[in-house]
Amino acid sequence: MAKSTTEHRDWYDTPEYYDIIFDADTAKEADFMEAAWQRFSRVSEARGPRRVLEPACGSGRLVLEMASRGWRVDGFDLGQEMLAFAKHRMKKAALSARLWIDDMAKFSAPNQTRYHLTHCLVSTYKYLLTEEAAQAHLRRVCEALLPGGLHFLGVHLTDYTRTTCEHERWTEQRGDVSVVCNTRGWPADRRTRLEPVRTRLTISRGGKRHTQETRWNFRTYSAAQLRRTLREAAPNLEVVGCFDFTYDIQSPRKFDDEYSDLLLVLRRR
Ligand SMILES: C[S@@+](CC[C@H](N)C(=O)[O-])C[C@H]1O[C@@H](n2cnc3c(N)ncnc32)[C@H](O)[C@@H]1O
């Protein structure tokens, strides 16, 4: 195999590789949301199609999955490449969804649509780097939900006592493309509430291999900080369930710092 090269590149400019690396859990996440929908939702508007909104929908892996399960799907993202990829895959699957460019902190749904379900998983919420943006997003989510509708929020909580780097490495394959994802998270800065993250994707395709690297900051949350933001931004979003990234509805967890991968089920009052 030829020598590997490394480039600095936003991984959201290459949606195919992002999608390969994150697609493994897609069906599990959708199964969980449907099971939680059965258990926790209280929407009285039972007739007609069930509508779901995915803020920051990325490559559209969950857009496709939910649409193929009969949900009417809306989604938006700031990344043009991600959105184009999502649109293309929906067209290829002969499924439809309304997809548009928008910002999590400022979005508005077309024609003031109200949803049965909204979701923001895999720490995407942590891209909102200020309290103002984080609260604005939650307020908009709450407004977009029907009373009794559910919001799923998945975030990796921060351990502020950690002084060493966190690593994760996994590999996925699709056809003749293999992607190794190597992530590193540096200790959080308590004052700025930022944690630097770096991801390296090594892609092997057609006998060639290259590595691309992306760096960014996530906003940090302890369980108490997340509770406070939720309470201040959206008192009408009630926590009705707490789980983790195993997406097992039979295994509830406490909403505290004991387990870092937190999946909240919130219901609009
Ligand atoms: C980790 S990916 C998640 C994509 C998708 N929701 C999923 O579960 O696979 C994060 C996505 O958030 C988008 N993003 C980051 N900040 C955003 C913002 N302020 N508004 C909208 N999208 C944003 C990125 O472009 C990227 O597609």
The ligand as a MOL file (V3000), in Angstrom:
LIG
                    3D

  0  0  0     0  0            999 V3000
M  V30 BEGIN CTAB
M  V30 COUNTS 27 29 0 0 0
M  V30 BEGIN ATOM
M  V30 1 C -21.6330 14.6710 15.2230 0
M  V30 2 S -22.4330 15.2550 13.7670 0 CHG=1
M  V30 3 C -24.0640 14.6320 14.0320 0
M  V30 4 C -24.8160 14.4200 12.7540 0
M  V30 5 C -26.1080 13.6350 12.9240 0
M  V30 6 N -27.0380 14.3030 13.8110 0
M  V30 7 C -25.8280 12.2440 13.4060 0
M  V30 8 O -26.3410 11.8660 14.4830 0
M  V30 9 O -25.0990 11.5350 12.7270 0 CHG=-1
M  V30 10 C -22.5650 16.9610 14.1240 0
M  V30 11 C -23.2300 17.8070 13.0310 0
M  V30 12 O -23.5330 19.0830 13.5800 0
M  V30 13 C -23.4000 20.0670 12.5710 0
M  V30 14 N -23.3290 21.3500 13.2660 0
M  V30 15 C -22.3670 21.7970 14.1190 0
M  V30 16 N -22.7290 22.9900 14.6250 0
M  V30 17 C -23.9490 23.2890 14.1020 0
M  V30 18 C -24.8480 24.3770 14.2820 0
M  V30 19 N -24.5650 25.4110 15.0830 0
M  V30 20 N -26.0190 24.3520 13.6100 0
M  V30 21 C -26.3160 23.3200 12.7650 0
M  V30 22 N -25.4910 22.2720 12.5650 0
M  V30 23 C -24.3280 22.2520 13.2270 0
M  V30 24 C -22.1810 19.6320 11.7990 0
M  V30 25 O -22.1500 20.2020 10.5140 0
M  V30 26 C -22.3950 18.0970 11.7840 0
M  V30 27 O -23.0950 17.6990 10.6420 0
M  V30 END ATOM
M  V30 BEGIN BOND
M  V30 1 1 1 2
M  V30 2 1 2 3
M  V30 3 1 2 10
M  V30 4 1 3 4
M  V30 5 1 4 5
M  V30 6 1 5 6
M  V30 7 1 5 7
M  V30 8 2 7 8
M  V30 9 1 7 9
M  V30 10 1 10 11
M  V30 11 1 11 12
M  V30 12 1 11 26
M  V30 13 1 12 13
M  V30 14 1 13 14
M  V30 15 1 13 24
M  V30 16 1 14 15
M  V30 17 1 14 23
M  V30 18 2 15 16
M  V30 19 1 16 17
M  V30 20 1 17 18
M  V30 21 2 17 23
M  V30 22 1 18 19
M  V30 23 2 18 20
M  V30 24 1 20 21
M  V30 25 2 21 22
M  V30 26 1 22 23
M  V30 27 1 24 25
M  V30 28 1 24 26
M  V30 29 1 26 27
M  V30 END BOND
M  V30 END CTAB
M  END
